[in-house]
Amino acid sequence: MGVELSWICLRNFSASSKLSREVPEKGNRMLMNKKVRASIWMSAAVSLVAGVAWTGIAGAAIPAVTRATAPYAQAAAVVNSDGSINRAKGIKAVTKPAVGHYCVELEDTDLDITKLVPVATLQYTSFEYGIRVSMWPDPSCGTRKDTFLVITGIPNKWEDRAFSIVIP
């Protein structure tokens, strides 16, 4: 909307400035001043940039999850350290009940985590850090049979770390 208004303002100003050059009437003499014209053009440009920037911010507020390509996996995901999903297939949601703890919920509620063999790997970290995947329903994830608890960090010093998980 801001972009449209800015364009209308610019178009109307261009039309009025052409008129002011052709017929310098008493009311249009103000537009003959270069400083006034420059400030009007500058404010129109600033509002145009602000409108485009606001549209970009509003669009970035709702991140879209990219679908992962994993043809032989029932589910897979790359999870950022803040718990947001970078890309996924068969993963409904990831929540963070505590530092370094992630609840990875599967889309298919018929899958039972007690019968699956997940594989998880830390991203962008040194070898001193570890990753653990709970193979049974955990109370911090609501004791659901379709949700894995993933823990990252060093024992007794859990830290938020990016990771990937695959359920073959």
N, C-alpha and C positions, 0 to 999 in steps of 0.2 A: 504494500500500500504506500509506503514511504517513497519507493522508487517511482510509482505512478504520479504521486503528488509532485515530486521534484521535477519530473519530466513536464508536467503541465505548467508548473511555475516557469521553467526554462523556456518553454514554447511561448507562453503568454508574454514573458519578458522580451523575447526576441521580437515578437510582433509589435509590442509597444515601443521598443527602442527604434525600430525601423520607422514607425510613425513619428517619433519625436525628432528624427533627423530630417524627415520630409517636411513636417509642419511644426515648427517650434512654437507651440502655443504656450500660454502662460502656465498651465498646469503641467506640461511635459518638459519644461526647462530644467527641472531637477535631474532628469535622466541624461541631460547633456553633459553633466559633470562626470569626469572619468572616475573619480574616487567613488562616487555613488554607484556607478555601473559596476565597477570592480567589486565592491562589497556585496552587491546583489548577486553577481555571478559566484563569488566565493561562498556565500551562504547557501546558494542553490547546490553548489558542488559538495559542500559539507553535509547537507541534508541527504543528498544522493548517496554519498559514501556511508553515512550513518544508517540509511535504510538498507543498503546492501549488507553492511556488517551485522545489523540486527537480524536480518533474514538468515545469515550464516550461523549466528548464535542460536537462534530459535531452532534451526535445523539440526544443530549439533546436540541439542538437549535430549533428543531421543535417539540413542545410538541403535543402529540396526545390526543384528547379529548376522555375520556372514556364514552361510552354510558351508560346512567342511566337506571335502571330498574324501570319503573313507568307504570304498565299495565293499570291503569284507568285514567291516565292523558293525556291531549292533548300535553302538554309540561311541562318540569321540568328541573331545573338546580341547581347545587351548584356552586356558583361564588366566586372566591377568592377576597381578598380585592384589588388586583391590576387590577381586571377586567377580568382576565383569567378564563376560564371555567374549573372547576375540573371534572365534569361529567354532561352530559345533554342528554335530549331527546326532540326533536322538537324545539330546540333553534338554530338559525342560527349563531348568533354572539352576543357578548357583547362588547360595547364600553364605554369609560369613557370621557364624555365631560368636566367634572369638578370634583373637589374633592368631594367625597361622592355621586356623580351622576353616574348612570349606565344606559345605553340604552340597553335593552334586546330585541333583534329582533327575532321574531318567524320564523320558517322555512316555515310554511303554511301561505302564504300571503292572503289566503281567510279568515283567522281568524281576526275578528275585535275586537280590545281591548275594544271598548266601549260596547261590548256585553258579555265580559268575566268577571269572578270573580277570579282574582289571589290571591294566599296566599303566603306571604313572611315572612321569619324568619331570624333574625340575627344569626350568628354563633359566638361562643366563645367571648361573650361580657357581660358586666354587664347590669343591668336593666335600667340604666339611658339613654342608647342609644335607639334610635327608628329607625324604617324603614317605609318608605312611598312608596306606589305604585300609580302612576298616572293612572287613568282610562280613560284618553283621550289623543289624540296625543299631544305631547309636542314639541315646537320649538327647544329645545336643542337636540332632537333626530330626527330632520328632519320632524316633523309633519306627521310621517307615521302611518297608522292605524294598522300596524302589530308590533309595537315597544312600549314596556312599558318603562316609566322612573321610576327607582327605586332610592330613596334617602335614605342615611344612615347617622346616627349621631344624634346630638342634634340640634334643630332649631337654625339657625344663627351660628352654629359651626359644619358644615357638615364634616364628617370624612370617610375615606375609611374603610369599614368593610366588611368582608365576609358574604354572605347570601345565602339562598336557596329560590327558587321560584317554585311554582307549579300552573299550569293552568289546573283545572279539566275539 
